[in-house]
Amino acid sequence: MSEIRVRFAPSPTGQVHIGNIRAAIFNWLYARHVGGKFLLRVEDIDLERSTPEAIKALLDVMQWLRLDYDEPEVYQTHNVARHLACAEALLASGHAYKAEKATKDGKTGEVVIFRMPKEGILSYDDLVKGHMEKKAADTQDFVIVRSDGSPVFHLANVVDDLDQGITHVIRGDDHVENTFKHLALFRALGAEPPRYGHLPMIVNAQGKPYSKRDGAAFVGEFRDQGYLPDALFNYLLLLGWNPGDDREVLTRDEMVDLFTLEACHSSPAKFDIKKLTWMNGEYIRRAPAAEFEAELRRRVAAAGLTIPEGFDVPFLVQQLQVRTKFWGDIPGNCAYFFTDDYEFDQKAVEKRLSGPEVPALLEDLANRFEALEPWTAAAGEEMVKQLSQGNGMGPWVHPIRVAVSGRMEGPGLFEMLQLLGREKTVARLRRAARR
Ligand code: GLU
């Protein structure tokens, strides 16, 4: 079999939608899996809507997601003469005809119209959706060159796929109807069409097409919110494909190894931001501890905080890494280790520190912690266990946590105290008791 060549062919008219980049991901993986070529074609012939900023945003996103392509990107606007030459050829062979059509400004102008087959059944075998067909009588002729002489999407898309030697077109479900047109155009140009496969629609919780009204929809927004490129890549891959078992977090090599078009599904794929966030946390959790530590040091410093001499950073990493969903959350989640001026969550204060018994309880704990030996998480836990006499440690641990950290969640309490040190723990318990 000759070389497999696929492409991502976005129209750069704004930011890059996750549905579009998912098509890029599937094409990239397919090419890498079969050892073929992955190409980028910028479909910029919609001159009113294509902008240099949008093209730049597209190239940035490709790089951010490590979607490398194997030949220089092709700009569709550079191929217009060739599109028009093909329109001429279609006119000459009788597959197209000219007609007068009303233009936007109320005048009429001459357009070139492609003649769709009129009889029988049009059909093709979709690589994802299976056999597709349509009565020729239900299709209509369509414009391929506008009255201003510019080629229409269908013509440009087909001619460029032909010239780039594309063997498989993998794109969104919204192009299924177009495919009947595109197949007819290929045949009229005397060329063997590529195989087509259409990826399922990405939908919201209500099953409607996922749009920006449902939340972040553009790759750049996810990047700005702190999602990791590999986590987004991995999550988008699961919108329409799975490895055939229950694995969800996969390395890039595993994805390349396992990806097949046969395993793509055709049913709509639900976009679930909670799952993407979980996935992000999984990527952070799996990052090397040294990488987490470097991020932590950088972000803590950037937040204007100083890690004191002798602070057990590796132990903090151990505690924090498994609980971090976004890099950006790190300073907020550990600031109280490095400053006494940390924020108190008012709900936590109300719930855990406002009882009449709390001041005496905290004073008592402060005295006991002052004398605790050794200063370890295990010794602290043992001490509170004794106090609770097997009745559950809740009445002690909750007020301690809020007093020393200002919040209700975080690392294991006794690990937190070990990290914080005796002096700070005792001072904070007394401060909370006397507030
Ligand atoms: N520019 C089209 C789009 O972004 C191309 C579709 C395709 O053939 O892949 O929807």
Boltz pocket constraint, residues with backbone or C-beta under 6 A from the ligand:
constraints:
  - pocket:
      binder: B
      contacts: [[A, 7], [A, 8], [A, 9], [A, 10], [A, 11], [A, 20], [A, 43], [A, 157], [A, 169], [A, 170], [A, 171], [A, 172], [A, 175]]
      max_distance: 6.0
